Amino acid sequence: MSHEPQAHTDYWRANLRILAGLLALWFTVSFGFGILLVEPLNSIRIPGTGFKLGFWFAQQGSIYAFVLIIFYYVRRMNRLDREHGVQED
Protein backbone atom coordinates (compact mmCIF):
# COMPACT_ATOMS: atom_id res chain seq x y z
CA MET A 1 0.00 0.00 0.00
CA SER A 2 2.88 2.37 0.69
CA HIS A 3 4.23 2.10 -2.87
CA GLU A 4 0.84 2.97 -4.41
CA PRO A 5 1.22 6.77 -4.14
CA GLN A 6 4.67 6.47 -5.77
CA ALA A 7 3.20 4.38 -8.62
CA HIS A 8 0.49 7.00 -9.08
CA THR A 9 3.12 9.76 -9.17
CA ASP A 10 5.28 7.79 -11.65
CA TYR A 11 2.28 7.23 -13.92
CA TRP A 12 1.32 10.91 -14.03
CA ARG A 13 4.93 12.02 -14.43
CA ALA A 14 5.27 9.75 -17.49
CA ASN A 15 1.89 10.94 -18.78
CA LEU A 16 2.87 14.60 -18.51
CA ARG A 17 6.27 13.95 -20.12
CA ILE A 18 4.56 12.34 -23.13
CA LEU A 19 2.02 15.16 -23.31
CA ALA A 20 4.69 17.87 -23.11
CA GLY A 21 6.70 16.27 -25.90
CA LEU A 22 3.68 15.94 -28.18
CA LEU A 23 2.57 19.51 -27.50
CA ALA A 24 6.08 20.74 -28.35
CA LEU A 25 5.95 18.76 -31.60
CA TRP A 26 2.52 20.17 -32.45
CA PHE A 27 3.69 23.71 -31.67
CA THR A 28 6.77 23.24 -33.87
CA VAL A 29 4.74 21.95 -36.81
CA SER A 30 1.82 24.38 -36.58
CA PHE A 31 3.45 27.61 -35.38
CA GLY A 32 7.04 27.00 -36.43
CA PHE A 33 6.54 25.53 -39.91
CA GLY A 34 3.18 27.14 -40.62
CA ILE A 35 4.01 30.70 -39.50
CA LEU A 36 7.62 31.39 -38.50
CA LEU A 37 9.38 29.37 -41.21
CA VAL A 38 6.78 29.75 -43.94
CA GLU A 39 8.96 31.95 -46.19
CA PRO A 40 12.03 29.67 -46.23
CA LEU A 41 9.80 26.62 -46.69
CA ASN A 42 7.98 28.28 -49.58
CA SER A 43 11.18 27.99 -51.63
CA ILE A 44 10.53 24.21 -51.66
CA ARG A 45 7.78 22.84 -53.86
CA ILE A 46 5.97 19.57 -53.14
CA PRO A 47 6.79 17.22 -56.03
CA GLY A 48 3.88 16.45 -58.30
CA THR A 49 1.66 19.21 -56.92
CA GLY A 50 3.54 22.46 -57.32
CA PHE A 51 2.36 23.63 -53.88
CA LYS A 52 4.83 25.59 -51.79
CA LEU A 53 5.83 23.62 -48.69
CA GLY A 54 5.27 26.55 -46.30
CA PHE A 55 1.76 27.08 -47.65
CA TRP A 56 1.04 23.36 -47.34
CA PHE A 57 2.15 23.28 -43.68
CA ALA A 58 0.05 26.35 -42.89
CA GLN A 59 -3.06 24.95 -44.56
CA GLN A 60 -2.95 21.17 -44.22
CA GLY A 61 0.32 19.91 -42.80
CA SER A 62 -0.37 21.03 -39.26
CA ILE A 63 -3.80 19.35 -39.36
CA TYR A 64 -2.29 16.07 -40.59
CA ALA A 65 0.39 16.29 -37.93
CA PHE A 66 -2.25 16.89 -35.24
CA VAL A 67 -4.25 13.82 -36.32
CA LEU A 68 -1.09 11.67 -36.33
CA ILE A 69 -0.19 12.98 -32.88
CA ILE A 70 -3.64 11.96 -31.60
CA PHE A 71 -3.22 8.41 -32.92
CA TYR A 72 0.26 8.17 -31.42
CA TYR A 73 -0.98 9.52 -28.08
CA VAL A 74 -3.77 6.93 -27.88
CA ARG A 75 -1.39 4.05 -28.61
CA ARG A 76 1.28 5.35 -26.23
CA MET A 77 -1.19 5.97 -23.40
CA ASN A 78 -2.69 2.49 -23.80
CA ARG A 79 0.82 1.04 -23.45
CA LEU A 80 1.55 3.27 -20.45
CA ASP A 81 -1.73 2.21 -18.84
CA ARG A 82 -0.77 -1.47 -19.25
CA GLU A 83 2.71 -0.81 -17.84
CA HIS A 84 1.19 0.73 -14.70
CA GLY A 85 -1.76 -1.68 -14.39
CA VAL A 86 -4.48 0.92 -14.91
CA GLN A 87 -5.73 -0.20 -18.34
CA GLU A 88 -9.41 -0.32 -19.18
CA ASP A 89 -10.99 -3.74 -19.54
Kinemage of the C-alpha trace (Angstrom):
@kinemage 1
@onewidth
@group {chain A} dominant
@subgroup {mainchain}
@vectorlist {calphas} color= white
{ca met a 1} P 0.000 0.000 0.000
{ca ser a 2} L 2.878 2.371 0.692
{ca his a 3} L 4.226 2.104 -2.868
{ca glu a 4} L 0.836 2.966 -4.412
{ca pro a 5} L 1.221 6.771 -4.143
{ca gln a 6} L 4.669 6.467 -5.775
{ca ala a 7} L 3.203 4.376 -8.617
{ca his a 8} L 0.494 7.003 -9.078
{ca thr a 9} L 3.120 9.758 -9.172
{ca asp a 10} L 5.278 7.795 -11.647
{ca tyr a 11} L 2.279 7.228 -13.924
{ca trp a 12} L 1.324 10.905 -14.028
{ca arg a 13} L 4.929 12.024 -14.427
{ca ala a 14} L 5.267 9.747 -17.486
{ca asn a 15} L 1.886 10.939 -18.784
{ca leu a 16} L 2.873 14.603 -18.510
{ca arg a 17} L 6.268 13.952 -20.117
{ca ile a 18} L 4.559 12.344 -23.134
{ca leu a 19} L 2.017 15.159 -23.312
{ca ala a 20} L 4.693 17.872 -23.114
{ca gly a 21} L 6.703 16.266 -25.899
{ca leu a 22} L 3.685 15.940 -28.176
{ca leu a 23} L 2.568 19.509 -27.503
{ca ala a 24} L 6.077 20.737 -28.345
{ca leu a 25} L 5.948 18.761 -31.597
{ca trp a 26} L 2.515 20.174 -32.445
{ca phe a 27} L 3.695 23.707 -31.675
{ca thr a 28} L 6.768 23.237 -33.871
{ca val a 29} L 4.742 21.954 -36.809
{ca ser a 30} L 1.823 24.380 -36.579
{ca phe a 31} L 3.454 27.606 -35.379
{ca gly a 32} L 7.037 26.997 -36.431
{ca phe a 33} L 6.544 25.531 -39.906
{ca gly a 34} L 3.182 27.139 -40.624
{ca ile a 35} L 4.012 30.698 -39.498
{ca leu a 36} L 7.616 31.388 -38.499
{ca leu a 37} L 9.378 29.366 -41.209
{ca val a 38} L 6.778 29.748 -43.938
{ca glu a 39} L 8.960 31.947 -46.185
{ca pro a 40} L 12.029 29.669 -46.234
{ca leu a 41} L 9.797 26.616 -46.691
{ca asn a 42} L 7.981 28.282 -49.583
{ca ser a 43} L 11.177 27.986 -51.628
{ca ile a 44} L 10.534 24.214 -51.656
{ca arg a 45} L 7.781 22.837 -53.865
{ca ile a 46} L 5.973 19.574 -53.139
{ca pro a 47} L 6.787 17.221 -56.030
{ca gly a 48} L 3.878 16.449 -58.304
{ca thr a 49} L 1.661 19.212 -56.922
{ca gly a 50} L 3.544 22.462 -57.318
{ca phe a 51} L 2.365 23.629 -53.883
{ca lys a 52} L 4.825 25.586 -51.795
{ca leu a 53} L 5.833 23.623 -48.692
{ca gly a 54} L 5.268 26.555 -46.296
{ca phe a 55} L 1.762 27.079 -47.654
{ca trp a 56} L 1.044 23.360 -47.337
{ca phe a 57} L 2.152 23.278 -43.680
{ca ala a 58} L 0.051 26.347 -42.895
{ca gln a 59} L -3.061 24.952 -44.564
{ca gln a 60} L -2.946 21.169 -44.221
{ca gly a 61} L 0.319 19.910 -42.796
{ca ser a 62} L -0.367 21.028 -39.256
{ca ile a 63} L -3.796 19.350 -39.356
{ca tyr a 64} L -2.290 16.074 -40.593
{ca ala a 65} L 0.394 16.293 -37.927
{ca phe a 66} L -2.250 16.885 -35.244
{ca val a 67} L -4.245 13.819 -36.322
{ca leu a 68} L -1.088 11.668 -36.333
{ca ile a 69} L -0.189 12.980 -32.877
{ca ile a 70} L -3.642 11.965 -31.602
{ca phe a 71} L -3.219 8.408 -32.918
{ca tyr a 72} L 0.259 8.173 -31.423
{ca tyr a 73} L -0.982 9.521 -28.075
{ca val a 74} L -3.772 6.933 -27.883
{ca arg a 75} L -1.395 4.049 -28.610
{ca arg a 76} L 1.276 5.353 -26.232
{ca met a 77} L -1.189 5.966 -23.405
{ca asn a 78} L -2.691 2.487 -23.804
{ca arg a 79} L 0.821 1.043 -23.453
{ca leu a 80} L 1.553 3.275 -20.446
{ca asp a 81} L -1.729 2.207 -18.837
{ca arg a 82} L -0.766 -1.472 -19.246
{ca glu a 83} L 2.714 -0.811 -17.837
{ca his a 84} L 1.186 0.726 -14.699
{ca gly a 85} L -1.757 -1.680 -14.386
{ca val a 86} L -4.484 0.919 -14.913
{ca gln a 87} L -5.732 -0.204 -18.335
{ca glu a 88} L -9.406 -0.315 -19.176
{ca asp a 89} L -10.990 -3.742 -19.542
